[in-house]
Each structure stands twice: as C-alpha cells, then as structure tokens.
C-alpha cells in the first residue's frame, strides 16, 4: 500500500466513477430504444471497468525485465499487425468503416491496441539506441518511423485518419524526447505544421477533391466550419453539443435531466459524453473532469522525468502524450476547436477497447511509479 501512487489512483478512480455514472445517464434512452432496457451500455461499461482494473493491477506488478524483453515486444508487434490486417478482411462495417472485430460478446478495436503497442515498441527500440542517437540520429529513428508508417497505412485503409494523427504525434514526441538534436526537431515540427496549414487552406478551395479526402471526411470539415447551417445533417453533433453546453450553464440542469441526449445529440455516451456532463453538471462538472485528467497526465510526465531508466521514461512520455492528445481531440471536437474525429474521452466515454487499453497503459505507469523513490 505504501507504493501506491495516489496522484495516479485518485484521478483514475474519479474519472471511471463519473464516467460510469454518465454512461448510464447518457445512454439510458438510447439503450431502451435499441435493446428494450436502459442499462445495456451501463452494465457493459462496468464489465469493461472491472476487466480494466484487473489488467491494471497485473501490469503494475510485472517485472521491468519482462516488459523490456525483446521476444515479448516482437510478439506484441506482430500480433498488432495481424489484427490490423484482419480487421480489413473480417471486420464489422459500421458507418462505412471497418474498425471492429466481433468476437461474440465483445467488439475488438485493433487500432486502440496498436496505439499502446507502438508506444511500447518505440520506447523499447529508442532506449536501446541512446548512444547511437548522438552519432547518427536518423539511423536510430528509422525503425520506428518505418513501423509506424506500415501500421498507419493499415489504419488508413479502415479508414481512421484520427487515430493515425494521434499515433504520429505520440511517436514524434517520443523520438524528440529520446535525444534528437533540438534544431532538427524544431525544423521538422515547423515543416510539418506548414504542410498541415497548407493542406487545410487548399481544402477550403478544392474540398473533397483533395488527395486523401473523401466526401464523408470533407462533410466533417463542413460541419466544423458551419455546424448550425448543417444542423439537420453532418452538423448535428456539433450544434447539439453547443446547445447542451449552453443549456447546462455553470451548475447544470441536474443528473438525468439532459434533453439533448434524447435523440438530439448522436453518440451521447461515447464521443460527446462531455457535452452531456456539461448539460447535467454545468461548467463545474466539466472542470472536475479537466482537473482529474490534467492531474493524471501531469503525474505521468513527472514520473517520466524522474525515472533513471530510459525505457520507462520513454514509455511514460508516450502514454502521457497519448492520453493528452486523445483528451485534446475529444474536447476540441465537443467545443468546436477541431473537426470531429470519433476519439473517446479517456476513462469517461463508453468503449471496451479504449477502457482496457488505457487501463493497461496506466498499469505500466503504476509499474514505473513504484520503482521510483518518492
């Protein structure tokens, strides 16, 4: 008990408690219509949380030598590639995308697994090439770049551009943190920012004709730019989110009293659960979520900075960045700062694969934490 990191534990328990409560509140009406019972998603979330907690405890107790074992890392990597390839063949098609594998009682989302495996692999390979990073940084970072490129291609075929963006940012941060020359890192970042800005500018001119853009993806950008003009179609989610947050005000309308979750806001228990939290608990409820997530993520970065083991440090940096980017994209989508991408809010949104993988990731962070003298 003395080795438990309460700066990780308290925010985690806070998030899963509020998350399970709000999954029930946000999904009750949808669940009643779809399954004839209002507790379908709530019970599922409790099962995922229980399984996630179990995996968290297990991974927090594993030996570090086992986590850094080459055979383990390679097995995880090839299993990830197999899952990413399999979902393109046998995956369940939902809303025009093949992202889930139905195994009967549970849908596996391989891309969620790939995020953690790629973070794990990158931490492993870069920690073994610390000295080479100073002599020939490009040769040192080439393996993770190639691996991420292959994985990203498989993910784009699903298609899931949002997850590719998250993975790319996380891996780049890990590479920068591993000892890449500062000047190279800054030039690369500025060049990437310029390419993205240029692409978005051309997108406003040429629309869905742009390379890598489809009518479905472009509709999300149109909804981002003009949500209320497209409130009956692609702008329904963002306009509904604005209405929910505005209706909640500072103190909210009360638990279970949301109006927008009754068919006006699609996916209220997954991507847009924060909007329902804002409607029922107001700005205060949203701030509580932000404080819990901020505490959790900052603690992970703190541990990354205070461990003497390079693998542990890079692993924590990758996991902390992954949670930070997912949080930023989800909240940005809810309040209209970025286009909607279907990214869940860590530990709060409904989703089995997300809960399980994030719990395993946090278990790895607990593992690092108990080895640091506080």
N, C-alpha and C positions, 0 to 999 in steps of 0.2 A: 504493500500500500504506500510505503514511503517513496517508491519510484514512480508513482502515478503522476503524470503531468496535468495538473488541474487547469492550466491555461489552455490545454487542448480538450480536456474532458468536459469542462463546464459548457463551453460554446457548442461542442458537439451534441451534448445531451439537450441543450436548449433548442438547437436547430431541429433535431429529429422529433422533439416533443411538439414544437409549434408546427412543424411540417406535417406530422401525422394528424394533428387536430384540424389543420386547414385542408388537408386532403379530404378528410371526411366532410367538412363543411362545403368545400368547393365542388365535390364530386357527387354528393348525395342525390341531387336532382337528375344529373346525367345517368348515374348508376341505376336509379329507379326506372328510368325510361328504357335503358338498354337491357337490364337484367332482371327487372322486377323487384329489386332490393336496393336500398340506399347505402349498403355497407360493402358492396363488392370491392371497390377500389381501396377503401379504408382497411379492410381485412388483408388485402394483398400487400398494402404498404407495411402493415405490422409484421407480416411474414418476412418481407424483404429487410426490414429493420432488424428483426431477430437474427436472420441469416448474416446480415452485415456486421452486427455486433460480434457474432461468433467468429467470423473471419478476421475482424479487427483484433480480437484477443489472441487468436492463433498467430497472425503475422507479427504481432508485437512481441511475441516470445521466441521467434525463430533466431537461430544463431546468425550473426553477421557473415560468418564464413560461408554459410549455406546460401544466403541472399546474393553473395558475390561469386557463387560457383559458376564456372563457365558453362557446364553442361545444363544447369538449370536455366540460365539466361538464353541459351540457344534453343532449348526445348520450348520455352515461352514464346520465343520469336517465331519459330516455325509453326507452332500451334496458332499463333495470331494470323500468320499469312494464310494458313489453311482455312481459318474461319472467315477471313475477308474474301477469299476466293469462293468459299462455299455459299456465302450469302447471296452472291450474284447468280448462283445456279438454283439453289433450293430456297432462297429467301422469300418471305411473305411480302407481297406487293401491297403497300399501304400508301395511299395518296400519291401514286406514281413513283414511289421509291422502294427499293429492296434493301432494307436495313435490319430486318429482324429474321431470326431463325426460330420457328415454332417447334418446341420440344415437348408439346403437350400441356404441361402445367405452367410453362414459363416461356416467354419470348426472350431469346438472347440477342443483344445488340452488339455485334462484334466490334464496332467502332469504339465503344466505351472501353472494351478490353484493350484495344490497340493503343489507346492513349497512355494507359499505365505501362504497358509492355514497352512501348517506345521510350518513355521516360526512364524506365528501368535499364533498358539496353544502352541508351545514350550515357547514363551515369556510369554504367559498367565500363564501356569502351573508352570513354574520355578519362576516367580515373586511372586507367592503365596506361594512358598516353600523356601524362602530365609533363614528363621531361621532353617528349617529342614535340609537344605544343610550342616550346620555346625555340626549337631548332627548325621545324618545318610544320607550321600550324595547319597548312592546307591539307597535307598528307594525313595529319592526325584527325581532322574533322571529316575527311572524305567518307569513311564507312557509315557514320550516322546519317550523312546527307543522302547517300545512295539508298540506304534502308528506308529512310523517311520518304524519299521520292517514290520508291516502289509501292510502299504502303499507301501513300497519298493517291497514287493512280488508281489503286483498287477501291479506295474510299470514294473517289470522284465518280467512279462508274456506278455507284449506288443510286442516285448521286447524293453527296453530302459535303458541300463546299464549306459549310460552317465548321465542321469537325476538322477538316484539313487546315483551315486557318488557325484553329486552336493548337493543333499539333505542331504546325510550322513555327508559331510564336514561341511555344514552350521549348522546343528543341533549340531554336536560335538563342534563347536566353541561357539555356544550359551550356551551349557552346561558348558564348561570351563569358560566362562565369568560370569556365574551365581554364581560362588563361589566354584567350585570343588577344592579340595586340589591340589596344584601345583605338588606335587610329583606323585599323581595318574594320573594327566593329562599328565605328561611327560612320564611315564611308558606306558600308553595307546597309546600315539602317537608313541613312538618308536616301540611298539609291532605291531601296525597296519602297520607302514612303513616296518617293517621286513617281515610281511606276504605278503604285496604287492610286495616287491622286490623279495621274494622267488617265488611267483606265476609267475612273469614276466620271471624269469630265467628258470623255468620249462616249461613255454610257448615256449621258444626258442628251447626246446628239444622235447617236445611232441606235440606241435602245437594244432590243433583243437580237439585232444583227451582229453585235459584238462577239468576238471569239470567246467560247466558254460560257456564253449566256444563252438561256432558253426563255421561251415565253413565260414559263412558270416562275423562273427566277427573277425575270425582269418585272413581273407583276408584284413581287415583294418590294422591289425598289420603288415602283409607282405608289404602292400603299404607304411606304415610308415617307415619300415626298408629299402625298396628298391623301391622308387617311380618311378624312371626312367626306371628300368627294367620291371616294370608293368604299363608303361605309357599308354598302349592300353586297360587296364582293370581297376583293382582296384586302380592303382596308378595315374589314370588320373587327379584326383582333385589336389593332392599334387604337381605333376610335373607341372600341369598347373598354380598352384599358384606361384611356384618358377619362372616360365617363366614370369608371369605377373609382379611380384615384380621386377625382374631383368630388364625387359623392361622399367619399369617406372623410375628407377634410382632415382635421387634426386628430380627432378622437375616434372616428369611425362610427358606423351605424349599429354596431353590435354583432357578436358572434352568431352566425347563421342567418343574418338578415340581409345578406347581399342580394341585390336584384339582378345584377349583370351576369351572375353565374347560371341564371335560369334560361339559358339558350341564347343570350345576347353576346356572350363572350366565349368563342370557341376555345377548347382546351383549358378550362379554368383551373384544373387540378395539376396540370403539367407545366407548360411553358409560361403561362400567365397567372400562376398561383400568387405571385407577389401583388398583382392588381387586386385580387380578392382580399388578400391580407390588408392592403391599403383601404379597401372599401369597408371592411368589417372592423378593423382596428385603427384605421387612420394613419397619419404620419408617425405616430408613436409606435405602432406595430411595425411599420417599415423600418424605422430607425433601430428598433430592437434587433431585427434580422441583420441589418447592416453592421451593428456593433458586434454581434456574435460572429459573423463571417470575417470581419476585419480582425478581431482578436485571434481567431483560429489561424488565419493566413499569416498575420504578422508573427505569430509564435513559431510557425513553421519556418519562416525566413530567419528568425532569431536562432533557431536550432541549427539551421544550415550554416550560419555564420560562426557558431560556437563549437562545432564538432571538428576534431582534428583529422577525421577520415575523409578523404576526397570523395569516395563513392557515396558515403552518407550525406555529405554536403550537397553534391550534385543531385542526388535523389530527392532531398528535401526541396531544393530550388525548383526542380521540375514539378514536383507535386504542388508546391505552393503557387507556382506560376499557373499551372493547370486550373486550380481552383479559382485563382484571381481572374483569369481570362474568362472562364465559364460564368463567374459571377457578373463580371462586367458586361459580357454579351447579353446575358439574360436580362439584367436590369436595364441595360441600354435599349433592348428591344421593347421592354414594358413601358418605358417612358419616352420612346421615340428618338433616341440618340443614334441608334444603329438599326439597320434593317432586321426584321425578324428572321431568326435562323433555326429555331427549334431546339435551342440549347436549354437544358434544365438548370434550375437554381440548386446548387449543391446542398444535399441533405434535406431539402424542403419540398421540392417538386416530387410528384409521383413518378416512379420508374424503377423497376427492379435492377436492371443492369447498372444504372447510374448509382443507386444506393450501394450495391455490392462492391463495385469497383472503387468508389470513393472511400468506402469503409476499409477496404484492403489497403488503399493508399495511406489512409490515416493511421492504420495499424503499423505500417512501415515507419511512419513518422514517430509514433509512440516508441517503436523499437530503437530508433536513433536517440530519442529523448532520454530513455532510461540508462543510456551509456554515458551520458554527459553529467559531470559533477556540477550540481547547481549550487 
